Structures are given as structure tokens and as C-alpha cells.
Amino acid sequence: MSETAEHLHGAAHTRRYRETGGKVGHDWKRGAPTLILTTTGRRSGQPRDTPLIYGRDGERYVVIASQGGAPAHPGWYHNLEADPDAEIQVWDDAIPVRARTADGDERERLWRLMNDIWPDYDAYQTRTERRIPVVVLEPV
């Protein structure tokens, strides 16, 4: 039986993803594709890794700063606000990216794209007063 990533979260998810080049970790719960986002900590200046569900929009990668509908944005989103230059790992490829928050029609289109991948995003939005950011990661 092959190892699955369904039970993995946080640092354990990142570790197995990196150890296996994504063979364990890329496909997560319900088959949702995941990447590892590495941001620079806005206070520490240290690299911070976060496994995230992603979608594709052409050459761009899309992630959602949902934090399960928590009242505050996740730390990785604040890190990108402070420094939009980051890196993602998709399978075993390391890709430098620049992040930006989608808005308007683009945001709505990408929200639908991501909700098709992970339908819980709509539920997460009902749990919080904040407008959950849709983040576009453009390879540089």
C-alpha cells in the first residue's frame, strides 16, 4: 500500500513533500493538489514554509488565504504583503514567484476556480467577516 498525504498537516506535510519530491504530499485530501509556499518572515526574516492547495491559471498559480475561515489572515499572507517575492515547490520543482492579491472580476473568476478544487472555501467565507484573499503567484 502506498503512503498517502491525507493525514499530513503543517511541518509534517512539508517534510514528506520535500523528502519525496511531492510523491507524498502533492495530492492531499480529496485529491486536492498542494504546493509548498516559502515566504520570508516579516519579523524574523527567516524562511517560512506552508503547504497550500493550489490551482492553475495559465502559467500562474493560485492559492487562497482562507485559514479555514478564521477571523484573521494567515501569517503567510502577511509575509507576502511585506515581501511579495517568494518560492513555491510543485512536485520537485522550485519556482521563484511574485505574489499579488487578485481583485474585481479576476478575483471572482479565480475564487470559482479554486472552489471547484476545494468546495469548502465557500463555507470558510461564511465563517468570517473578512473577505478571504485570492493570491496569484506569478513565476519570475
N, C-alpha and C positions, 0 to 999 in steps of 0.2 A: 504494500500500500504506500502511495506517495504521501509525503508530508504536505499539509495544506497550511495556508496562512490565516484561515478563518478565525483562529483563536488568538492571533498575534495583535498586539497594540503597542503604540509608542516605541520605546527604545528597542524592545524585543523584535518588533516588526522591522525596524530599520536594520538591526543587526543581521537578521536572517536574509533580508532582501540583499544587503551588501555582500554577505558571505556567498550567496548563490547566484549573484548577477540577476536577481529578480525571479529566478525559477521558483523560489518560495517567497511570496510576498507581493508580486505584481498583481496576481489575481486574488482578490480578497473576498469578503463576504458577498454572496450572490453574484460572484464573478466580476465585481467592480474592479476596474484597473486602478492600480495605485503607482505613485511615483514617490521618490524621496526628495523633498524640498530642503535645501540648505540655505539658510539665511544667516546674516551677521547679527548677533545680539545687539540691540540698540544701546544697552547699558554696558554689557560685558565686552563687546567687540569680538566675542568668540563665536565659532560656527554653531548653528543650531539646526538639527535635523528633525523633520516632521514627515511622516508618511501621510499622503493625502490621495483621495480619489481624484482622478483627473478625466478630462475629456479632451478631444482634439477639435480644433477649428482651423483647418488647413495645416500650416506648419506650426501653429501656436498651440500651447497647452492651456487648459482652463481648469481652475480649482475654485472651490467655494469656501469662504471664511465663515463657516456655519458654527463651529464649536458646539454642534448638537442643539443649537437654539439658545445657548447661554446668553445672558444679558450683555456681555462684553465681547469685543472682537478677540480672536485668539492672538497669542503672543507673536506667532509667525507673521500675522498680518501687520501688526505694529512694527515689527522689524523691517518688513518690506516698505512701509511708509517712510521709515527713517533712511533706508538704503535699498532702492529697488533692484540693485544688481544682486543676483543670486545664482544658484546652480541647482539643477534637477538631475536625478538619476532615473532613467527609464530603462528597465531591464538592466543591462550592464553598461549603458551609455551615459556618460556625464556630459551635460549640456549647459553651458552658461546661458542665462536668461536675464531679461529685464522685465520687471513686473509693473503692471498698471491695473487700476480698478476700472472695470467696464461701467458705462452708464447708458442711459437712454435706451433706444431700440436695441443696441448691441447687447446691453445687459439682459434685457428681456429674452432675446433670442438665445443667448448663452445659458441663461437660467433654465430655459426649457430643455436645451441640450443636456445639461447636467442633471436635471430632474429625471430625464429618461434613463440615465445611467444609475442614479440613486434617488428613487422616488421619495425618500424620507426628507429631502431638502424642503419640500413644501410644508411638511409637518414642523420642521425645525423653525421655519419662518413664523408659524403661528405661536411659537413659544416665547418670542422675543419682540420687544418694541423696536429694536434696531433693524435697519434694512441690511440684510446679510450681503456682504460684498461678493461680487463675482470678480475673480482675479485672472487676468490674462498674462501668461508667461511667454514672452516672445524671445526665441533664440537670437543671440547676438554673435 
